[in-house]
């Protein structure tokens, strides 16, 4: 699953109150153009989520998965390329009470 593609996961968040956040995780290629080689991303969320395995095919939105929750955890993802390569990525979800506007990690 080692790849030469420059891809990584990032997340954004918004605190909505009562220790809950709206958050999203998405694919980033740091302007390499490698995101164009991606067909889909399958995210593996914490098992407490309803439907913890979710596949996103929307390239225009950087394969963004939007949801909400209350805690942090490791997100795993399998990137499926147009050449049928499978790349495993992971990212530790970051949630803060007062992020800067537009802050992502």
N, C-alpha and C positions, 0 to 999 in steps of 0.2 A: 504493500500500500504506500510505499515511498513514491513521491511524485516530484517533478520539477516545476509544477505549477505553484505560483505565489498566491496562495489562498489562506485565509484565516477567518475565524469567527470573531464577531464583536457583538456587544449588546448595548441597548439604550433602555432608559427607564423613566417613569414618572411616578412619584409618590402620590397615592390617591386617598390616603388616610387610613386610620385604624390598622396600622402595620401591614398595609397591602400596597402593591405596586402594579401598574400596567407596565409591561416590559416586552421587548422584542430582541430576538437574536437574528443576525444576518451574516451573509458571506461578504468578505472584503478581499480585493485583489491588489490594493495599493497602486491603482492605475496601471497595472501590468497588462490589462486586457484579458487575463486568464479567465475571468468570470464568463466570458463569451464561450468558453469550452465546456461549460457546465450545463448538464441537462436537468438535474434535480438535486435537492439536498434532503436527506432523511435525518431528522433530529430525534434524538433519544432523550426524553426528559426524565425527571425524577419519577419513580414508579407510583408516587401518590397522585400524579396527574391523571385525569380522565384521558384516555387515548394517549399514552406517553410516547408513542412512536408516530411521528407526523412527517409526511413528505410534502415538500414545497417545490413547485415547478415554475414560479414566477420570477424570471430573470430580471425583468424591469425593476423589481422591488428588492433586488439583491438576495432573492430567495429568503425573504424575511418571514419569520414566524412571530406572530403577535399573540400574547396571552397575558395572564396576570397571576399573581401569587404573593406569598408572604416570606419566603426564605430563599437562601442562596444554595447552589449545588453545582456540580460539574455537569455540563451539557456535552453530550457526545453527538457527533454528526458524521454521516457518510455522504460524501460528495460523489455524485455519479456524473461522469463526463460524457460528452457526445461520442467519445471513442470507447465507451464501456469500461473505463478505468474507474475504480472505486478508491476514494481517498478518505481516510479516517482523520477527523479533527476533533479537538475538544476545547472547551472554554469554561472558565469558572464564572458563573453569572454574578455580576456586581449590581447591587441595589443600594442606593443612598437616599437619605431623607431629603436633602437639598442639593441636587446636582445643578451645575451650571447649565444655562439654556443650551440645548443641543449637545450636551455632554454624552459621549459614548466611550466604551472601553473595549 
